[in-house]
């Protein structure tokens, strides 16, 4: 039986002191309008968010990172 750790990308939205987590930018932007977070999906897509380069706007902060889960049996 082979086990491997799984790595998954996570997008973290910090808005009004609360924290929300998404699997990708599209899921985040499907949940929030530009008026809510102060930025549009196309802008974020081109911005190039990564662990070293978060988006810091007037209304929110958006970070991208990696979650490492426990080993999964194959």
C-alpha positions as YAML, in Angstrom:
chain: A
units: angstrom
residues:
- id: 1
  name: UNK
  ca: [0.00, 0.00, 0.00]
- id: 2
  name: UNK
  ca: [1.46, 3.34, -1.10]
- id: 3
  name: UNK
  ca: [0.76, 6.56, 0.81]
- id: 4
  name: UNK
  ca: [1.50, 10.07, -0.39]
- id: 5
  name: UNK
  ca: [0.86, 13.46, 1.11]
- id: 6
  name: UNK
  ca: [-1.53, 15.54, -0.93]
- id: 7
  name: UNK
  ca: [-0.88, 19.20, -1.65]
- id: 8
  name: UNK
  ca: [-3.74, 21.48, -2.58]
- id: 9
  name: UNK
  ca: [-3.86, 25.15, -3.43]
- id: 10
  name: UNK
  ca: [-5.96, 27.33, -1.15]
- id: 11
  name: UNK
  ca: [-7.06, 30.92, -1.59]
- id: 12
  name: UNK
  ca: [-7.56, 32.90, 1.61]
- id: 13
  name: UNK
  ca: [-9.81, 35.97, 1.72]
- id: 14
  name: UNK
  ca: [-9.55, 38.34, 4.67]
- id: 15
  name: UNK
  ca: [-12.51, 40.71, 4.68]
- id: 16
  name: UNK
  ca: [-13.71, 42.91, 7.56]
- id: 17
  name: UNK
  ca: [-11.70, 40.88, 10.08]
- id: 18
  name: UNK
  ca: [-13.17, 37.55, 8.94]
- id: 19
  name: UNK
  ca: [-11.40, 34.75, 7.09]
- id: 20
  name: UNK
  ca: [-12.76, 32.70, 4.19]
- id: 21
  name: UNK
  ca: [-11.07, 29.86, 2.30]
- id: 22
  name: UNK
  ca: [-11.55, 28.71, -1.30]
- id: 23
  name: UNK
  ca: [-10.06, 26.14, -3.65]
- id: 24
  name: UNK
  ca: [-9.33, 28.72, -6.36]
- id: 25
  name: UNK
  ca: [-9.86, 32.35, -7.34]
- id: 26
  name: UNK
  ca: [-12.91, 31.54, -9.46]
- id: 27
  name: UNK
  ca: [-14.70, 30.00, -6.47]
- id: 28
  name: UNK
  ca: [-13.89, 33.08, -4.39]
- id: 29
  name: UNK
  ca: [-15.17, 35.46, -7.08]
- id: 30
  name: UNK
  ca: [-18.29, 33.35, -7.63]
- id: 31
  name: UNK
  ca: [-19.09, 33.94, -3.94]
- id: 32
  name: UNK
  ca: [-18.29, 37.68, -3.76]
- id: 33
  name: UNK
  ca: [-19.11, 40.55, -6.11]
- id: 34
  name: UNK
  ca: [-16.56, 43.17, -7.13]
- id: 35
  name: UNK
  ca: [-18.49, 45.65, -4.97]
- id: 36
  name: UNK
  ca: [-18.03, 43.38, -1.92]
- id: 37
  name: UNK
  ca: [-14.29, 42.79, -2.18]
- id: 38
  name: UNK
  ca: [-13.24, 45.79, -4.27]
- id: 39
  name: UNK
  ca: [-11.60, 43.83, -7.08]
- id: 40
  name: UNK
  ca: [-12.72, 41.83, -10.12]
- id: 41
  name: UNK
  ca: [-11.85, 38.24, -11.05]
- id: 42
  name: UNK
  ca: [-10.01, 39.20, -14.25]
- id: 43
  name: UNK
  ca: [-7.78, 41.62, -12.36]
- id: 44
  name: UNK
  ca: [-6.93, 38.99, -9.74]
- id: 45
  name: UNK
  ca: [-6.23, 36.40, -12.43]
- id: 46
  name: UNK
  ca: [-3.70, 38.73, -14.08]
- id: 47
  name: UNK
  ca: [-2.27, 40.00, -10.78]
- id: 48
  name: UNK
  ca: [-0.41, 36.76, -10.12]
- id: 49
  name: UNK
  ca: [-1.24, 36.08, -6.48]
- id: 50
  name: UNK
  ca: [1.11, 33.60, -4.82]
- id: 51
  name: UNK
  ca: [2.55, 32.96, -1.36]
- id: 52
  name: UNK
  ca: [5.09, 35.77, -1.75]
- id: 53
  name: UNK
  ca: [2.77, 38.21, -3.55]
- id: 54
  name: UNK
  ca: [-0.68, 38.63, -1.92]
- id: 55
  name: UNK
  ca: [-3.27, 41.06, -3.20]
- id: 56
  name: UNK
  ca: [-3.72, 43.87, -0.65]
- id: 57
  name: UNK
  ca: [-6.63, 46.15, -1.50]
- id: 58
  name: UNK
  ca: [-8.70, 48.78, 0.28]
- id: 59
  name: UNK
  ca: [-11.43, 46.28, 1.20]
- id: 60
  name: UNK
  ca: [-9.66, 42.93, 1.50]
- id: 61
  name: UNK
  ca: [-6.48, 40.89, 1.43]
- id: 62
  name: UNK
  ca: [-6.29, 37.79, -0.76]
- id: 63
  name: UNK
  ca: [-3.50, 35.27, -0.26]
- id: 64
  name: UNK
  ca: [-2.68, 32.01, -1.97]
- id: 65
  name: UNK
  ca: [-1.03, 29.07, -0.26]
- id: 66
  name: UNK
  ca: [-0.76, 25.31, -0.08]
- id: 67
  name: UNK
  ca: [-2.51, 22.90, 2.24]
- id: 68
  name: UNK
  ca: [-0.77, 19.63, 2.92]
- id: 69
  name: UNK
  ca: [-3.14, 16.86, 3.94]
- id: 70
  name: UNK
  ca: [-2.40, 13.58, 5.64]
- id: 71
  name: UNK
  ca: [-1.26, 10.67, 3.49]
- id: 72
  name: UNK
  ca: [-3.89, 9.07, 1.28]
- id: 73
  name: UNK
  ca: [-3.83, 5.36, 0.55]
- id: 74
  name: UNK
  ca: [-3.88, 4.43, -3.13]
...
